């Protein structure tokens, strides 16, 4: 039995019914970048936010722009980015001398990264005040900000730079080294910025996963990484946290080489065999967008956004995508093999690119599971019921309601009301759902008598699904 207090859900498949429910919406992803806060969660709502918080530059292994852009195409409710970096990550700096040549102010980029190595500052007398100076911050040839220094002193410069509202959102900070009046400067370049990418290892990604456990999210993907050892660690982590009650789904893929190889099908199926779990989606095809090819590991970011962006009564099956083509078109026989082996495919049907079938990587059913567990929609719905009712139980019932007949009736009534709402939206069928005290623990001859602080509930609900196969018989006379 669990040691910690909580409302523990145990979903069991019956012959013709299953428990399902859940509205998901939050995608979380680790990224590498040349700018932006390190080991912090940043909410990204649009393409402009990617450019603002990170950088469009993807040289030297940076992944933030592609990963976040593709995820946004799936239209998740919320996208959380988490920049990882190794110990070499450093902020670029420069110093401003005084009129006597002494270093007076040190300027430091707000974030570690190579981007700030393109920053430079120019200091000149103000055109409107002979006693004042102006500091101009450039990125390359683009002017980022002009800051007025009222008397040209080092102390005033530090106060003006650090107190500037617009600069405070994300470029540089200032530190006084010595007192005095600043000298004129023409294009003093920042230097020493390091993005901390080259030394990253699987351990850095695993450390990110530990940070993710404290966040409320629904779908996880990586930034195009295809390392088998990291994938194995991630799969084990997902299995563990799902077993502890955190309903998340991870979306993974493979390399561009594997996607387009002559034995791409067998490689993809083999990758899925190492997952074989309802909480993991194995993307088998890469996408082509505006002439650029993306591997299935990169396209997984889009699939993660797609899953998170759908309503509970929707399915990813045949969901249209923004891609112009796929990197490899699987044959009809190969598509059937993919579905049988838990591979999520994007296909080109001759008109557009769409998802083939909304399935996860589960192939081998475990006790209490049926084929519905292979559907992404099923898992999302079950996760949502578990998450929503757990939150409600913690907020309203656990530690607050007496475990009496009256209290149990109140709890059951709230749970039934939750299912009623789901039935109205078509997530579960409107007839036959029920919540009762589990007969195994209550009644004339219970198998085990509950402790005074325990309540065991039995849920019954018949799930709905979308039409995925339509058959017709045509009679020709």
C-alpha positions in Angstrom: 0.0 0.0 0.0 1.2 3.6 -0.6 2.9 5.3 2.3 2.1 8.9 1.5 -1.4 10.4 1.7 -3.2 10.7 -1.6 -6.0 9.6 -3.8 -4.6 6.5 -5.7 -6.3 5.6 -9.0 -6.1 2.0 -10.3 -7.4 1.8 -13.9 -8.5 -1.7 -14.8 -9.7 -2.8 -18.2 -12.9 -4.8 -18.4 -14.3 -6.6 -21.4 -16.2 -3.7 -22.8 -15.4 -0.8 -20.6 -12.5 1.3 -19.4 -11.9 4.4 -17.5 -10.8 7.4 -19.5 -10.7 11.2 -19.3 -8.4 14.2 -19.4 -7.6 17.6 -20.9 -3.9 18.0 -21.5 -2.1 21.0 -22.8 1.5 21.6 -21.5 4.6 20.6 -23.5 8.0 20.7 -21.8 11.3 20.4 -23.7 15.0 20.8 -22.9 16.9 22.9 -25.5 20.4 24.1 -26.2 20.9 27.8 -27.1 23.3 30.6 -27.5 21.2 32.9 -25.3 18.6 32.8 -22.5 18.3 31.7 -18.9 20.0 28.4 -18.0 18.2 25.7 -16.0 15.1 27.8 -15.8 11.6 27.3 -17.2 10.6 29.8 -19.8 7.0 29.9 -21.3 7.0 30.3 -25.0 3.8 31.4 -26.7 4.9 32.4 -30.2 7.8 32.6 -32.6 8.7 36.1 -31.4 9.1 34.7 -27.9 11.6 32.2 -29.1 13.7 35.0 -30.6 13.3 37.2 -27.5 14.2 34.6 -24.9 16.7 32.5 -26.8 18.2 32.9 -30.3 17.4 32.0 -33.9 21.1 31.0 -34.3 21.4 27.2 -34.4 25.1 27.0 -35.2 27.4 24.8 -33.1 24.7 22.5 -31.8 22.0 24.9 -30.7 18.5 23.5 -31.0 16.1 26.0 -29.4 14.6 27.6 -32.4 13.7 24.5 -34.4 12.5 22.5 -31.5 10.3 25.2 -30.1 9.0 26.4 -33.5 7.9 22.9 -34.5 6.2 22.3 -31.1 4.3 25.6 -31.5 3.0 24.3 -34.9 1.1 21.6 -33.0 -0.6 24.4 -31.0 -0.2 23.3 -27.4 -1.9 25.3 -24.7 1.5 26.0 -23.0 5.1 25.4 -24.1 7.8 25.3 -21.5 11.5 25.5 -22.6 14.3 24.6 -20.3 17.8 25.5 -21.5 20.6 23.1 -20.5 24.3 24.0 -20.6 27.6 22.5 -19.4 30.1 24.0 -16.9 31.8 26.0 -19.6 28.8 28.3 -20.1 29.9 31.9 -19.5 28.6 35.4 -20.0 30.4 37.8 -22.4 31.9 40.9 -20.8 33.6 44.2 -21.6 34.8 47.1 -19.6 34.4 50.8 -20.0 37.4 53.0 -19.1 37.4 56.5 -17.5 38.8 59.6 -19.0 42.2 58.7 -17.4 42.2 55.2 -18.9 41.3 53.4 -15.7 38.7 50.7 -15.9 35.6 52.0 -14.2 32.5 49.9 -15.3 32.3 46.2 -16.1 29.4 45.2 -18.4 28.2 41.7 -18.4 25.7 40.0 -20.7 22.6 38.9 -18.8 22.9 35.3 -20.0 25.7 32.9 -20.9 26.2 32.3 -24.6 27.9 33.1 -27.8 25.3 35.6 -28.9 26.6 38.3 -26.7 30.0 38.1 -28.4 28.3 40.2 -31.1 27.4 42.9 -28.6 29.3 46.2 -28.5 29.0 49.5 -26.8 29.7 53.1 -27.8 29.8 56.0 -25.4 29.6 59.6 -26.6 28.6 63.0 -25.1 24.9 63.6 -25.2 23.8 65.9 -28.0 21.2 67.6 -25.7 23.2 67.9 -22.4 26.9 68.8 -22.4 27.5 67.2 -19.0 25.8 63.9 -19.9 26.8 60.9 -21.9 24.9 58.3 -24.0 25.7 54.6 -24.1 24.5 52.8 -27.1 24.3 49.0 -27.1 24.6 47.2 -30.5 24.2 43.6 -31.6 26.3 43.5 -34.8 25.1 46.6 -36.6 21.6 46.7 -35.0 21.0 49.2 -32.3 19.4 47.5 -29.3 19.2 50.3 -26.8 20.3 53.9 -26.1 20.7 54.8 -22.4 21.1 58.3 -21.0 23.8 58.9 -18.3 22.9 62.2 -16.6 26.4 63.3 -15.5 28.6 60.8 -17.3 30.0 59.3 -14.1 30.6 55.6 -13.5 28.1 55.5 -10.7 25.4 57.1 -12.8 26.1 54.7 -15.7 25.6 51.7 -13.4 22.4 53.1 -12.1 21.1 54.0 -15.6 22.0 50.6 -17.2 20.7 48.4 -14.4 17.6 50.6 -13.9 16.6 50.8 -17.5 13.4 48.9 -17.9 13.8 47.7 -21.4 17.4 46.7 -20.9 16.5 45.0 -17.7 14.4 42.5 -19.7 17.3 40.9 -21.2 20.7 42.3 -22.4 23.4 43.6 -20.0 24.1 44.4 -16.4 26.7 46.9 -15.1 29.1 46.8 -12.1 31.2 49.7 -10.9 34.9 49.1 -10.7 36.0 52.6 -9.8 34.7 56.1 -9.4 35.2 58.8 -12.1 33.9 60.1 -15.4 33.5 57.7 -18.3 35.6 58.2 -21.3 34.4 58.1 -24.8 34.3 54.6 -26.3 33.8 53.5 -29.9 32.6 50.0 -30.5 34.0 48.2 -27.4 33.2 44.5 -28.2 32.0 42.0 -25.6 34.0 38.8 -25.4 34.2 35.5 -23.6 30.6 34.3 -24.1 30.3 30.5 -24.1 27.0 28.7 -24.8 28.0 25.6 -22.8 26.9 23.2 -25.5 30.0 21.2 -26.6 30.5 19.5 -23.3 26.9 18.4 -22.7 26.3 14.7 -21.9 23.4 12.5 -21.2 23.8 13.4 -17.5 22.7 16.9 -18.3 19.5 15.7 -19.8 18.9 13.4 -16.9 19.4 16.3 -14.5 16.8 18.2 -16.5 14.4 15.4 -16.1 14.8 15.7 -12.3 13.9 19.3 -12.6 10.9 18.4 -14.7 9.4 16.3 -12.0 8.5 19.5 -10.0 6.6 21.0 -13.0 3.0 20.5 -14.0 3.1 19.3 -17.6 1.6 16.7 -19.9 3.9 15.9 -22.8 7.6 15.8 -23.0 10.0 15.7 -26.0 13.7 16.1 -26.6 15.4 18.6 -28.9 16.2 16.2 -31.7 18.5 13.9 -29.6 18.6 10.3 -30.8 21.2 8.7 -28.5 20.1 5.2 -27.6 21.4 5.3 -24.0 19.6 8.6 -23.3 16.4 7.2 -24.9 16.6 4.2 -22.6 17.1 6.4 -19.5 14.1 8.6 -20.6 11.9 5.6 -21.1 12.8 4.2 -17.7 12.1 7.6 -16.2 8.7 7.9 -17.8 7.7 4.5 -16.6 8.8 5.4 -13.0 7.0 8.8 -12.8 3.9 7.4 -14.4 3.9 4.6 -11.9 4.1 7.2 -9.2 0.9 8.9 -10.6 2.3 11.7 -12.8 0.4 11.2 -16.1 2.9 12.3 -18.8 3.6 11.2 -22.4 7.0 11.4 -24.0 7.4 11.7 -27.8 10.6 10.5 -29.3 12.0 9.8 -32.8 15.1 8.8 -34.7 17.9 10.3 -36.8 17.5 11.6 -40.4 19.8 8.8 -41.5 17.6 6.1 -39.9 14.4 7.7 -41.2 15.5 7.5 -44.9 17.6 4.3 -44.8 16.7 1.3 -47.0 15.9 -0.5 -43.7 14.1 2.4 -42.1 11.1 0.3 -41.3 13.0 -2.3 -39.3 15.1 0.4 -37.6 11.9 2.3 -36.5 10.2 -0.9 -35.3 13.3 -1.9 -33.4 13.4 1.5 -31.7 9.8 1.1 -30.7 10.4 -2.4 -29.3 12.8 -0.8 -26.8 9.9 1.5 -25.7 6.7 -0.7 -25.8 4.9 1.5 -23.3 1.7 3.5 -23.4 3.4 6.6 -22.1 5.9 6.7 -25.0 5.1 7.7 -28.6 7.6 6.5 -31.3 7.6 8.9 -34.3 8.7 7.1 -37.4 8.9 9.7 -40.1 10.6 13.1 -40.6 8.8 16.1 -42.1 9.7 18.6 -44.9 8.6 22.2 -44.4 9.5 25.1 -46.7 12.2 23.1 -48.3 13.9 22.1 -45.0 14.0 18.5 -43.9 13.5 17.5 -40.2 14.3 14.2 -38.7 11.7 12.2 -36.9 13.4 13.2 -33.6 12.9 16.8 -34.5 9.4 16.2 -35.9 8.6 14.6 -32.5 8.4 18.2 -31.1 5.5 18.9 -33.5 3.8 15.7 -32.5 4.2 16.6 -28.9 2.5 20.0 -29.5 -0.2 18.3 -31.5 -1.0 15.8 -28.7 -1.1 18.6 -26.1 -3.1 20.9 -28.3 -6.0 18.6 -28.8 -9.2 18.5 -26.9 -10.0 15.3 -25.0 -12.7 14.3 -27.5 -10.3 14.6 -30.4 -7.8 12.2 -31.9 -4.5 12.6 -33.6 -5.7 10.0 -36.2 -5.7 11.7 -39.6 -4.9 15.1 -38.0 -3.6 17.4 -40.8 -0.1 18.7 -40.3 1.7 21.9 -41.6 4.4 19.8 -43.4 4.7 19.9 -47.2 6.0 16.3 -47.4 7.6 13.6 -45.4 11.2 12.5 -45.7 10.2 9.0 -46.6 6.8 7.8 -47.9 6.0 4.4 -46.4 4.1 1.9 -48.6 0.7 0.6 -47.7 2.2 -2.6 -46.4 4.8 -0.7 -44.4 2.1 1.5 -42.9 0.2 -1.6 -41.7 3.4 -2.9 -40.2 3.9 0.5 -38.4 0.4 0.4 -36.9 0.9 -3.2 -35.7 4.2 -2.2 -34.1 3.3 1.0 -32.3 4.8 3.5 -34.7 3.3 7.0 -35.1 3.6 7.9 -38.7 3.1 11.0 -40.7 2.0 10.2 -44.3 1.4 12.0 -47.5 -1.9 11.0 -48.9 -1.3 12.7 -52.3 -2.9 16.0 -51.1 -1.5 16.7 -47.7 0.6 15.4 -44.9 -1.3 14.0 -41.9 -1.0 11.6 -39.0 -1.8 8.0 -39.9 -3.1 6.7 -36.6 -2.9 8.2 -33.1 -1.1 5.3 -31.4 1.7 5.1 -28.8 4.5 2.5 -28.7 2.6 -0.1 -26.6 2.6 -3.5 -28.3 2.8 -6.0 -25.5 -0.3 -5.7 -23.3 0.1 -6.1 -19.6 -2.4 -7.4 -17.0 -5.5 -5.1 -16.9 -4.9 -3.6 -20.3 -6.7 -4.0 -23.6 -6.1 -2.6 -27.1 -7.6 0.8 -26.1 -4.3 1.4 -24.1 -2.5 1.6 -27.5 -4.4 4.8 -28.3 -2.9 8.2 -27.4 -6.4 9.5 -26.7 -7.1 6.7 -24.2 -4.0 7.5 -22.2 -4.7 11.2 -22.3 -8.2 10.7 -21.0 -7.1 8.3 -18.2 -4.3 10.7 -17.2 -6.7 13.6 -17.1 -9.2 11.8 -14.8 -6.4 10.8 -12.5 -4.9 14.3 -12.4 -8.1 16.2 -12.1 -9.6 14.0 -9.4 -6.3 13.9 -7.5 -6.1 17.7 -7.5 -9.8 17.9 -6.4 -9.2 15.3 -3.7 -6.2 17.1 -2.3 -7.9 20.5 -2.4 -11.3 19.5 -1.0 -11.4 16.1 0.6 -8.0 14.8 1.9 -7.5 15.9 5.5 -10.7 17.9 5.4 -13.6 15.4 5.2 -14.5 12.8 7.8 -14.3 9.2 6.5 -17.9 8.4 7.4 -20.8 7.3 5.2 -21.8 10.9 4.7 -18.3 11.9 3.7 -18.0 8.9 1.3 -21.3 9.8 -0.3 -20.1 13.4 -0.8 -16.8 12.1 -2.4 -18.7 9.7 -4.7 -21.1 12.4 -5.7 -18.3 14.7 -6.7 -16.7 12.0 -8.8 -20.0 11.2 -10.6 -20.4 14.8 -11.4 -17.0 14.9 -13.0 -17.9 11.9 -15.1 -21.2 13.5 -16.1 -19.3 16.5 -17.5 -17.1 14.2 -19.4 -20.1 12.4 -20.9 -21.6 15.7 -22.0 -18.5 16.5 -24.0 -18.4 13.0 -25.6 -15.3 11.8 -23.8 -17.2 8.9 -22.2 -20.6 7.4 -23.1 -23.5 9.1 -21.4 -25.0 5.8 -20.1 -23.5 3.2 -17.8 -20.8 5.3 -16.0 -20.8 5.0 -12.2 -18.7 5.4 -9.1 -19.2 3.1 -6.1 -17.4 1.9 -3.0 -15.3 -1.0 -4.2 -17.1 -4.3 -3.3 -13.8 -6.0 -2.6 -13.3 -3.8 0.4 -16.9 -3.1 1.5 -19.9 -5.3 2.0 -20.8 -8.4 4.1 -17.5 -10.3 3.4 -14.8 -7.9 2.2 -11.5 -9.3 1.1 -9.7 -6.7 3.2 -11.2 -4.1 5.6 -10.0 -0.6 4.8 -8.1 1.4 7.5 -10.0 4.3 9.1 -8.3 6.8 6.8 -8.7 4.8 3.5 -11.5 4.9 0.9 -11.5 2.5 -2.1 -13.6 3.5 -5.1 -14.6 1.5 -8.2 -15.0 3.4 -11.4 -17.0 2.2 -14.4 -17.2 4.2 -17.6 -17.5 3.2 -21.3 -15.1 5.2 -23.4 -15.9 6.8 -26.7 -13.5 6.8 -29.7 -13.4 8.4 -33.1 -14.2 6.7 -36.3 -11.0 5.3 -37.7 -12.3 2.6 -40.0 -15.4 2.9 -42.2 -16.7 -0.1 -44.1 -19.4 -0.1 -46.8 -21.0 -2.7 -49.0 -22.0 -1.6 -52.5 -24.5 -3.6 -54.4 -24.3 -3.2 -58.2 -27.3 -4.1 -60.3 
